[in-house]
Amino acid sequence: METILVSEPQTEKLNVGSKRGRPKLECKVHQFRFTLSLREGEDDDLLFFFAGIPERRRAAALKAALRAGGVSLKAGYVSTTDNLDLTIQGLVFG
């Protein structure tokens, strides 16, 4: 880890032309907002899952869990015979 002296101006340590923060993404970003209500006794496994994750990391953890569970919905098509797909549809659109 590099130590920067307090008396030294930041512009001398950084490239003068460099921008701070994350670079802009070159792709289109879609945002989905969820409200998930969980009941004690019925959803204890999910409550335990989310309790161990800091608030700012929950979206990443949810994406990883969905991918690990084999969720793959093609262009909005949901098989009516697959309980997992129906459950996910209820979470997303319910």
Biopython code that builds the backbone (N, CA, C, O; Angstrom):
import numpy as np
from Bio.PDB.StructureBuilder import StructureBuilder

atoms = [
    (1, "MET", "N", (0.858, -1.170, 0.000)),
    (1, "MET", "CA", (0.000, 0.000, 0.000)),
    (1, "MET", "C", (0.903, 1.232, 0.000)),
    (1, "MET", "O", (1.873, 1.303, 0.755)),
    (2, "GLU", "N", (0.578, 2.189, -0.845)),
    (2, "GLU", "CA", (1.352, 3.415, -0.960)),
    (2, "GLU", "C", (0.872, 4.425, 0.065)),
    (2, "GLU", "O", (-0.331, 4.597, 0.260)),
    (3, "THR", "N", (1.813, 5.093, 0.720)),
    (3, "THR", "CA", (1.479, 6.127, 1.684)),
    (3, "THR", "C", (1.670, 7.491, 1.036)),
    (3, "THR", "O", (2.714, 7.757, 0.439)),
    (4, "ILE", "N", (0.670, 8.354, 1.149)),
    (4, "ILE", "CA", (0.754, 9.708, 0.601)),
    (4, "ILE", "C", (0.898, 10.665, 1.770)),
    (4, "ILE", "O", (0.104, 10.635, 2.710)),
    (5, "LEU", "N", (1.901, 11.500, 1.709)),
    (5, "LEU", "CA", (2.115, 12.478, 2.756)),
    (5, "LEU", "C", (1.001, 13.522, 2.740)),
    (5, "LEU", "O", (0.525, 13.916, 1.675)),
    (6, "VAL", "N", (0.598, 13.957, 3.901)),
    (6, "VAL", "CA", (-0.481, 14.932, 4.008)),
    (6, "VAL", "C", (-0.066, 16.268, 3.420)),
    (6, "VAL", "O", (-0.899, 16.967, 2.844)),
    (7, "SER", "N", (1.186, 16.637, 3.547)),
    (7, "SER", "CA", (1.643, 17.941, 3.077)),
    (7, "SER", "C", (1.870, 17.981, 1.568)),
    (7, "SER", "O", (2.023, 19.058, 0.993)),
    (8, "GLU", "N", (1.894, 16.828, 0.934)),
    (8, "GLU", "CA", (2.148, 16.774, -0.509)),
    (8, "GLU", "C", (0.825, 16.906, -1.268)),
    (8, "GLU", "O", (-0.123, 16.184, -0.959)),
    (9, "PRO", "N", (0.734, 17.798, -2.243)),
    (9, "PRO", "CA", (-0.509, 17.967, -2.992)),
    (9, "PRO", "C", (-0.879, 16.695, -3.745)),
    (9, "PRO", "O", (-0.004, 16.012, -4.277)),
    (10, "GLN", "N", (-2.164, 16.375, -3.795)),
    (10, "GLN", "CA", (-2.642, 15.178, -4.464)),
    (10, "GLN", "C", (-2.339, 15.197, -5.958)),
    (10, "GLN", "O", (-2.112, 14.143, -6.551)),
    (11, "THR", "N", (-2.330, 16.379, -6.577)),
    (11, "THR", "CA", (-2.093, 16.460, -8.011)),
    (11, "THR", "C", (-0.707, 15.966, -8.382)),
    (11, "THR", "O", (-0.494, 15.551, -9.521)),
    (12, "GLU", "N", (0.230, 15.999, -7.466)),
    (12, "GLU", "CA", (1.567, 15.497, -7.751)),
    (12, "GLU", "C", (1.594, 13.968, -7.704)),
    (12, "GLU", "O", (2.432, 13.361, -8.371)),
    (13, "LYS", "N", (0.721, 13.337, -6.952)),
    (13, "LYS", "CA", (0.694, 11.889, -6.836)),
    (13, "LYS", "C", (-0.164, 11.239, -7.929)),
    (13, "LYS", "O", (0.072, 10.089, -8.301)),
    (14, "LEU", "N", (-1.148, 11.964, -8.437)),
    (14, "LEU", "CA", (-2.032, 11.437, -9.466)),
    (14, "LEU", "C", (-1.636, 11.987, -10.819)),
    (14, "LEU", "O", (-1.036, 13.058, -10.905)),
    (15, "ASN", "N", (-1.965, 11.268, -11.871)),
    (15, "ASN", "CA", (-1.762, 11.807, -13.202)),
    (15, "ASN", "C", (-2.728, 12.972, -13.368)),
    (15, "ASN", "O", (-3.918, 12.846, -13.078)),
    (16, "VAL", "N", (-2.224, 14.082, -13.827)),
    (16, "VAL", "CA", (-3.036, 15.294, -13.897)),
    (16, "VAL", "C", (-4.249, 15.086, -14.800)),
    (16, "VAL", "O", (-5.316, 15.624, -14.505)),
    (17, "GLY", "N", (-4.126, 14.334, -15.877)),
    (17, "GLY", "CA", (-5.226, 14.144, -16.812)),
    (17, "GLY", "C", (-6.150, 12.994, -16.448)),
    (17, "GLY", "O", (-7.157, 12.791, -17.127)),
    (18, "SER", "N", (-5.846, 12.234, -15.404)),
    (18, "SER", "CA", (-6.668, 11.062, -15.086)),
    (18, "SER", "C", (-7.951, 11.475, -14.372)),
    (18, "SER", "O", (-7.983, 12.430, -13.596)),
    (19, "LYS", "N", (-9.001, 10.722, -14.662)),
    (19, "LYS", "CA", (-10.280, 10.955, -13.998)),
    (19, "LYS", "C", (-10.376, 10.020, -12.813)),
    (19, "LYS", "O", (-9.824, 8.920, -12.836)),
    (20, "ARG", "N", (-11.077, 10.456, -11.774)),
    (20, "ARG", "CA", (-11.251, 9.640, -10.585)),
    (20, "ARG", "C", (-12.522, 8.826, -10.700)),
    (20, "ARG", "O", (-13.429, 9.179, -11.453)),
    (21, "GLY", "N", (-12.586, 7.734, -9.953)),
    (21, "GLY", "CA", (-13.776, 6.895, -9.933)),
    (21, "GLY", "C", (-13.742, 5.814, -10.990)),
    (21, "GLY", "O", (-12.745, 5.617, -11.684)),
    (22, "ARG", "N", (-14.855, 5.124, -11.091)),
    (22, "ARG", "CA", (-14.961, 4.038, -12.058)),
    (22, "ARG", "C", (-15.068, 4.580, -13.471)),
    (22, "ARG", "O", (-15.663, 5.635, -13.691)),
    (23, "PRO", "N", (-14.494, 3.863, -14.432)),
    (23, "PRO", "CA", (-14.676, 4.283, -15.829)),
    (23, "PRO", "C", (-16.114, 4.006, -16.267)),
    (23, "PRO", "O", (-16.771, 3.106, -15.744)),
    (24, "LYS", "N", (-16.588, 4.781, -17.224)),
    (24, "LYS", "CA", (-17.946, 4.595, -17.723)),
    (24, "LYS", "C", (-18.030, 3.266, -18.458)),
    (24, "LYS", "O", (-17.096, 2.857, -19.149)),
    (25, "LEU", "N", (-19.177, 2.596, -18.294)),
    (25, "LEU", "CA", (-19.397, 1.322, -18.964)),
    (25, "LEU", "C", (-19.703, 1.555, -20.434)),
    (25, "LEU", "O", (-20.318, 2.554, -20.807)),
    (26, "GLU", "N", (-19.265, 0.618, -21.258)),
    (26, "GLU", "CA", (-19.511, 0.705, -22.690)),
    (26, "GLU", "C", (-20.768, -0.067, -23.094)),
    (26, "GLU", "O", (-21.066, -0.188, -24.283)),
    (27, "CYS", "N", (-21.503, -0.587, -22.117)),
    (27, "CYS", "CA", (-22.701, -1.365, -22.422)),
    (27, "CYS", "C", (-23.928, -0.715, -21.781)),
    (27, "CYS", "O", (-23.819, 0.135, -20.897)),
    (28, "LYS", "N", (-25.088, -1.142, -22.254)),
    (28, "LYS", "CA", (-26.345, -0.644, -21.692)),
    (28, "LYS", "C", (-26.597, -1.357, -20.367)),
    (28, "LYS", "O", (-26.417, -2.571, -20.277)),
    (29, "VAL", "N", (-27.008, -0.626, -19.352)),
    (29, "VAL", "CA", (-27.262, -1.183, -18.026)),
    (29, "VAL", "C", (-28.764, -1.171, -17.755)),
    (29, "VAL", "O", (-29.433, -0.157, -17.953)),
    (30, "HIS", "N", (-29.284, -2.311, -17.299)),
    (30, "HIS", "CA", (-30.695, -2.434, -16.934)),
    (30, "HIS", "C", (-30.782, -2.544, -15.422)),
    (30, "HIS", "O", (-30.010, -3.279, -14.807)),
    (31, "GLN", "N", (-31.709, -1.824, -14.822)),
    (31, "GLN", "CA", (-31.887, -1.897, -13.376)),
    (31, "GLN", "C", (-33.260, -2.492, -13.070)),
    (31, "GLN", "O", (-34.272, -2.111, -13.657)),
    (32, "PHE", "N", (-33.260, -3.448, -12.120)),
    (32, "PHE", "CA", (-34.483, -4.058, -11.629)),
    (32, "PHE", "C", (-34.505, -3.850, -10.127)),
    (32, "PHE", "O", (-33.518, -4.136, -9.450)),
    (33, "ARG", "N", (-35.593, -3.365, -9.604)),
    (33, "ARG", "CA", (-35.725, -3.130, -8.161)),
    (33, "ARG", "C", (-36.699, -4.156, -7.594)),
    (33, "ARG", "O", (-37.756, -4.416, -8.169)),
    (34, "PHE", "N", (-36.321, -4.734, -6.455)),
    (34, "PHE", "CA", (-37.127, -5.769, -5.824)),
    (34, "PHE", "C", (-37.437, -5.399, -4.387)),
    (34, "PHE", "O", (-36.630, -4.779, -3.695)),
    (35, "THR", "N", (-38.604, -5.787, -3.962)),
    (35, "THR", "CA", (-38.948, -5.790, -2.548)),
    (35, "THR", "C", (-39.297, -7.224, -2.231)),
    (35, "THR", "O", (-40.213, -7.793, -2.825)),
    (36, "LEU", "N", (-38.584, -7.801, -1.314)),
    (36, "LEU", "CA", (-38.770, -9.198, -0.973)),
    (36, "LEU", "C", (-39.204, -9.296, 0.475)),
    (36, "LEU", "O", (-38.473, -8.884, 1.376)),
    (37, "SER", "N", (-40.384, -9.838, 0.702)),
    (37, "SER", "CA", (-40.895, -10.018, 2.057)),
    (37, "SER", "C", (-40.690, -11.466, 2.467)),
    (37, "SER", "O", (-41.160, -12.379, 1.789)),
    (38, "LEU", "N", (-39.991, -11.679, 3.572)),
    (38, "LEU", "CA", (-39.704, -13.023, 4.060)),
    (38, "LEU", "C", (-40.338, -13.209, 5.423)),
    (38, "LEU", "O", (-40.324, -12.301, 6.254)),
    (39, "ARG", "N", (-40.900, -14.397, 5.650)),
    (39, "ARG", "CA", (-41.599, -14.690, 6.898)),
    (39, "ARG", "C", (-40.756, -15.609, 7.777)),
    (39, "ARG", "O", (-40.222, -16.616, 7.314)),
    (40, "GLU", "N", (-40.649, -15.246, 9.046)),
    (40, "GLU", "CA", (-39.952, -16.111, 9.992)),
    (40, "GLU", "C", (-40.704, -17.429, 10.073)),
    (40, "GLU", "O", (-41.934, -17.457, 10.058)),
    (41, "GLY", "N", (-39.955, -18.518, 10.158)),
    (41, "GLY", "CA", (-40.538, -19.843, 10.208)),
    (41, "GLY", "C", (-40.699, -20.457, 8.828)),
    (41, "GLY", "O", (-40.373, -21.626, 8.622)),
    (42, "GLU", "N", (-41.197, -19.681, 7.891)),
    (42, "GLU", "CA", (-41.400, -20.176, 6.523)),
    (42, "GLU", "C", (-40.170, -19.959, 5.645)),
    (42, "GLU", "O", (-39.847, -20.805, 4.811)),
    (43, "ASP", "N", (-39.486, -18.837, 5.827)),
    (43, "ASP", "CA", (-38.351, -18.460, 4.973)),
    (43, "ASP", "C", (-37.049, -18.342, 5.766)),
    (43, "ASP", "O", (-36.195, -17.520, 5.434)),
    (44, "ASP", "N", (-36.894, -19.146, 6.796)),
    (44, "ASP", "CA", (-35.707, -19.031, 7.654)),
    (44, "ASP", "C", (-34.414, -19.245, 6.897)),
    (44, "ASP", "O", (-33.409, -18.607, 7.211)),
    (45, "ASP", "N", (-34.409, -20.135, 5.898)),
    (45, "ASP", "CA", (-33.190, -20.370, 5.129)),
    (45, "ASP", "C", (-32.770, -19.117, 4.361)),
    (45, "ASP", "O", (-31.583, -18.801, 4.281)),
    (46, "LEU", "N", (-33.738, -18.413, 3.804)),
    (46, "LEU", "CA", (-33.424, -17.183, 3.072)),
    (46, "LEU", "C", (-33.057, -16.045, 4.016)),
    (46, "LEU", "O", (-32.177, -15.241, 3.709)),
    (47, "LEU", "N", (-33.724, -15.975, 5.156)),
    (47, "LEU", "CA", (-33.367, -14.966, 6.155)),
    (47, "LEU", "C", (-31.933, -15.174, 6.618)),
    (47, "LEU", "O", (-31.187, -14.210, 6.790)),
    (48, "PHE", "N", (-31.547, -16.427, 6.821)),
    (48, "PHE", "CA", (-30.177, -16.742, 7.220)),
    (48, "PHE", "C", (-29.197, -16.357, 6.119)),
    (48, "PHE", "O", (-28.132, -15.807, 6.399)),
    (49, "PHE", "N", (-29.555, -16.646, 4.859)),
    (49, "PHE", "CA", (-28.715, -16.300, 3.712)),
    (49, "PHE", "C", (-28.463, -14.791, 3.647)),
    (49, "PHE", "O", (-27.317, -14.356, 3.528)),
    (50, "PHE", "N", (-29.534, -13.994, 3.724)),
    (50, "PHE", "CA", (-29.388, -12.548, 3.597)),
    (50, "PHE", "C", (-28.782, -11.901, 4.842)),
    (50, "PHE", "O", (-28.154, -10.848, 4.740)),
    (51, "ALA", "N", (-28.960, -12.515, 6.018)),
    (51, "ALA", "CA", (-28.423, -11.930, 7.252)),
    (51, "ALA", "C", (-26.902, -11.878, 7.238)),
    (51, "ALA", "O", (-26.307, -10.996, 7.857)),
    (52, "GLY", "N", (-26.272, -12.806, 6.544)),
    (52, "GLY", "CA", (-24.813, -12.845, 6.510)),
    (52, "GLY", "C", (-24.188, -11.994, 5.426)),
    (52, "GLY", "O", (-22.970, -12.028, 5.246)),
    (53, "ILE", "N", (-24.988, -11.234, 4.700)),
    (53, "ILE", "CA", (-24.484, -10.434, 3.576)),
    (53, "ILE", "C", (-24.681, -8.960, 3.876)),
    (53, "ILE", "O", (-25.791, -8.540, 4.203)),
    (54, "PRO", "N", (-23.609, -8.157, 3.767)),
    (54, "PRO", "CA", (-23.768, -6.712, 3.959)),
    (54, "PRO", "C", (-24.755, -6.138, 2.930)),
    (54, "PRO", "O", (-24.832, -6.630, 1.804)),
    (55, "GLU", "N", (-25.496, -5.113, 3.311)),
    (55, "GLU", "CA", (-26.532, -4.533, 2.444)),
    (55, "GLU", "C", (-26.032, -4.217, 1.042)),
    (55, "GLU", "O", (-26.736, -4.467, 0.064)),
    (56, "ARG", "N", (-24.848, -3.680, 0.936)),
    (56, "ARG", "CA", (-24.347, -3.246, -0.363)),
    (56, "ARG", "C", (-23.842, -4.400, -1.222)),
    (56, "ARG", "O", (-23.422, -4.176, -2.357)),
    (57, "ARG", "N", (-23.871, -5.630, -0.708)),
    (57, "ARG", "CA", (-23.422, -6.801, -1.471)),
    (57, "ARG", "C", (-24.567, -7.770, -1.765)),
    (57, "ARG", "O", (-24.352, -8.823, -2.365)),
    (58, "ARG", "N", (-25.771, -7.420, -1.349)),
    (58, "ARG", "CA", (-26.901, -8.338, -1.506)),
    (58, "ARG", "C", (-27.279, -8.574, -2.965)),
    (58, "ARG", "O", (-27.645, -9.693, -3.327)),
    (59, "ALA", "N", (-27.201, -7.570, -3.790)),
    (59, "ALA", "CA", (-27.543, -7.747, -5.212)),
    (59, "ALA", "C", (-26.573, -8.724, -5.869)),
    (59, "ALA", "O", (-26.991, -9.594, -6.633)),
    (60, "ALA", "N", (-25.292, -8.586, -5.579)),
    (60, "ALA", "CA", (-24.295, -9.499, -6.152)),
    (60, "ALA", "C", (-24.513, -10.923, -5.647)),
    (60, "ALA", "O", (-24.374, -11.879, -6.411)),
    (61, "ALA", "N", (-24.852, -11.070, -4.369)),
    (61, "ALA", "CA", (-25.105, -12.393, -3.805)),
    (61, "ALA", "C", (-26.354, -13.022, -4.425)),
    (61, "ALA", "O", (-26.376, -14.225, -4.685)),
    (62, "LEU", "N", (-27.380, -12.225, -4.659)),
    (62, "LEU", "CA", (-28.602, -12.729, -5.270)),
    (62, "LEU", "C", (-28.343, -13.172, -6.707)),
    (62, "LEU", "O", (-28.844, -14.213, -7.132)),
    (63, "LYS", "N", (-27.569, -12.395, -7.457)),
    (63, "LYS", "CA", (-27.223, -12.788, -8.827)),
    (63, "LYS", "C", (-26.446, -14.104, -8.834)),
    (63, "LYS", "O", (-26.710, -14.978, -9.660)),
    (64, "ALA", "N", (-25.491, -14.247, -7.919)),
    (64, "ALA", "CA", (-24.713, -15.483, -7.838)),
    (64, "ALA", "C", (-25.598, -16.675, -7.485)),
    (64, "ALA", "O", (-25.432, -17.758, -8.046)),
    (65, "ALA", "N", (-26.540, -16.481, -6.555)),
    (65, "ALA", "CA", (-27.438, -17.565, -6.159)),
    (65, "ALA", "C", (-28.365, -17.960, -7.307)),
    (65, "ALA", "O", (-28.613, -19.147, -7.518)),
    (66, "LEU", "N", (-28.877, -16.984, -8.045)),
    (66, "LEU", "CA", (-29.741, -17.287, -9.181)),
    (66, "LEU", "C", (-28.979, -18.042, -10.260)),
    (66, "LEU", "O", (-29.502, -18.991, -10.844)),
    (67, "ARG", "N", (-27.750, -17.628, -10.526)),
    (67, "ARG", "CA", (-26.937, -18.318, -11.528)),
    (67, "ARG", "C", (-26.564, -19.727, -11.070)),
    (67, "ARG", "O", (-26.569, -20.655, -11.879)),
    (68, "ALA", "N", (-26.249, -19.899, -9.815)),
    (68, "ALA", "CA", (-25.882, -21.211, -9.287)),
    (68, "ALA", "C", (-27.072, -22.160, -9.301)),
    (68, "ALA", "O", (-26.899, -23.374, -9.402)),
    (69, "GLY", "N", (-28.272, -21.616, -9.201)),
    (69, "GLY", "CA", (-29.484, -22.424, -9.207)),
    (69, "GLY", "C", (-29.931, -22.832, -10.588)),
    (69, "GLY", "O", (-30.922, -23.550, -10.724)),
    (70, "GLY", "N", (-29.229, -22.395, -11.621)),
    (70, "GLY", "CA", (-29.562, -22.787, -12.985)),
    (70, "GLY", "C", (-30.717, -22.020, -13.580)),
    (70, "GLY", "O", (-31.392, -22.530, -14.474)),
    (71, "VAL", "N", (-30.967, -20.811, -13.113)),
    (71, "VAL", "CA", (-32.057, -20.014, -13.655)),
    (71, "VAL", "C", (-31.676, -19.540, -15.047)),
    (71, "VAL", "O", (-30.650, -18.884, -15.230)),
    (72, "SER", "N", (-32.507, -19.875, -16.026)),
    (72, "SER", "CA", (-32.275, -19.390, -17.384)),
    (72, "SER", "C", (-33.620, -19.202, -18.066)),
    (72, "SER", "O", (-34.181, -20.142, -18.630)),
    (73, "LEU", "N", (-34.118, -18.008, -18.009)),
    (73, "LEU", "CA", (-35.383, -17.681, -18.653)),
    (73, "LEU", "C", (-35.068, -17.056, -20.003)),
    (73, "LEU", "O", (-34.317, -16.084, -20.075)),
    (74, "LYS", "N", (-35.631, -17.601, -21.068)),
    (74, "LYS", "CA", (-35.344, -17.101, -22.414)),
    (74, "LYS", "C", (-36.426, -16.138, -22.858)),
    (74, "LYS", "O", (-37.586, -16.524, -22.996)),
    (75, "ALA", "N", (-36.064, -14.919, -23.077)),
    (75, "ALA", "CA", (-36.946, -13.883, -23.640)),
    (75, "ALA", "C", (-38.310, -13.848, -22.971)),
    (75, "ALA", "O", (-39.328, -13.695, -23.646)),
    (76, "GLY", "N", (-38.340, -13.987, -21.652)),
    (76, "GLY", "CA", (-39.591, -13.879, -20.925)),
    (76, "GLY", "C", (-40.439, -15.134, -20.920)),
    (76, "GLY", "O", (-41.501, -15.137, -20.298)),
    (77, "TYR", "N", (-40.017, -16.213, -21.593)),
    (77, "TYR", "CA", (-40.783, -17.450, -21.611)),
    (77, "TYR", "C", (-40.583, -18.192, -20.298)),
    (77, "TYR", "O", (-39.452, -18.390, -19.854)),
    (78, "VAL", "N", (-41.681, -18.598, -19.681)),
    (78, "VAL", "CA", (-41.627, -19.362, -18.432)),
    (78, "VAL", "C", (-42.466, -20.615, -18.613)),
    (78, "VAL", "O", (-43.653, -20.534, -18.926)),
    (79, "SER", "N", (-41.845, -21.779, -18.416)),
    (79, "SER", "CA", (-42.576, -23.038, -18.499)),
    (79, "SER", "C", (-43.540, -23.137, -17.322)),
    (79, "SER", "O", (-43.139, -22.926, -16.177)),
    (80, "THR", "N", (-44.784, -23.450, -17.585)),
    (80, "THR", "CA", (-45.771, -23.531, -16.511)),
    (80, "THR", "C", (-45.641, -24.817, -15.714)),
    (80, "THR", "O", (-46.292, -24.964, -14.679)),
    (81, "THR", "N", (-44.811, -25.756, -16.171)),
    (81, "THR", "CA", (-44.655, -27.027, -15.472)),
    (81, "THR", "C", (-43.449, -27.042, -14.556)),
    (81, "THR", "O", (-43.287, -27.992, -13.790)),
    (82, "ASP", "N", (-42.617, -26.055, -14.599)),
    (82, "ASP", "CA", (-41.390, -26.028, -13.801)),
    (82, "ASP", "C", (-41.605, -25.179, -12.546)),
    (82, "ASP", "O", (-41.773, -23.964, -12.644)),
    (83, "ASN", "N", (-41.600, -25.801, -11.385)),
    (83, "ASN", "CA", (-41.843, -25.089, -10.128)),
    (83, "ASN", "C", (-40.791, -24.027, -9.843)),
    (83, "ASN", "O", (-41.119, -22.967, -9.310)),
    (84, "LEU", "N", (-39.524, -24.292, -10.188)),
    (84, "LEU", "CA", (-38.468, -23.305, -9.961)),
    (84, "LEU", "C", (-38.739, -22.049, -10.776)),
    (84, "LEU", "O", (-38.622, -20.934, -10.266)),
    (85, "ASP", "N", (-39.097, -22.229, -12.031)),
    (85, "ASP", "CA", (-39.400, -21.072, -12.870)),
    (85, "ASP", "C", (-40.593, -20.290, -12.331)),
    (85, "ASP", "O", (-40.593, -19.060, -12.352)),
    (86, "LEU", "N", (-41.605, -20.999, -11.851)),
    (86, "LEU", "CA", (-42.776, -20.315, -11.285)),
    (86, "LEU", "C", (-42.407, -19.556, -10.019)),
    (86, "LEU", "O", (-42.911, -18.459, -9.775)),
    (87, "THR", "N", (-41.531, -20.139, -9.218)),
    (87, "THR", "CA", (-41.082, -19.464, -8.004)),
    (87, "THR", "C", (-40.325, -18.188, -8.345)),
    (87, "THR", "O", (-40.575, -17.135, -7.759)),
    (88, "ILE", "N", (-39.398, -18.284, -9.297)),
    (88, "ILE", "CA", (-38.625, -17.109, -9.722)),
    (88, "ILE", "C", (-39.559, -16.063, -10.314)),
    (88, "ILE", "O", (-39.407, -14.872, -10.042)),
    (89, "GLN", "N", (-40.529, -16.499, -11.125)),
    (89, "GLN", "CA", (-41.470, -15.546, -11.692)),
    (89, "GLN", "C", (-42.253, -14.833, -10.594)),
    (89, "GLN", "O", (-42.512, -13.634, -10.694)),
    (90, "GLY", "N", (-42.624, -15.557, -9.558)),
    (90, "GLY", "CA", (-43.327, -14.939, -8.433)),
    (90, "GLY", "C", (-42.470, -13.947, -7.707)),
    (90, "GLY", "O", (-42.969, -12.920, -7.247)),
    (91, "LEU", "N", (-41.154, -14.231, -7.587)),
    (91, "LEU", "CA", (-40.242, -13.284, -6.931)),
    (91, "LEU", "C", (-40.054, -12.031, -7.770)),
    (91, "LEU", "O", (-40.013, -10.919, -7.244)),
    (92, "VAL", "N", (-39.940, -12.219, -9.076)),
    (92, "VAL", "CA", (-39.644, -11.095, -9.969)),
    (92, "VAL", "C", (-40.886, -10.242, -10.213)),
    (92, "VAL", "O", (-40.820, -9.014, -10.148)),
    (93, "PHE", "N", (-42.003, -10.881, -10.490)),
    (93, "PHE", "CA", (-43.187, -10.139, -10.904)),
    (93, "PHE", "C", (-44.284, -10.091, -9.852)),
    (93, "PHE", "O", (-45.320, -9.461, -10.065)),
    (94, "GLY", "N", (-44.066, -10.757, -8.707)),
    (94, "GLY", "CA", (-45.118, -10.849, -7.691)),
    (94, "GLY", "C", (-45.272, -9.697, -6.804)),
    (94, "GLY", "O", (-46.135, -9.705, -5.926)),
]
sb = StructureBuilder()
sb.init_structure("model")
sb.init_model(0)
sb.init_chain("A")
sb.init_seg("    ")
for serial, (resi, resn, name, xyz) in enumerate(atoms, 1):
    if name == "N":
        sb.init_residue(resn, " ", resi, " ")
    sb.init_atom(name, np.array(xyz, "f"), 0.0, 1.0, " ", f" {name:<3s}", serial, name[0])
structure = sb.get_structure()
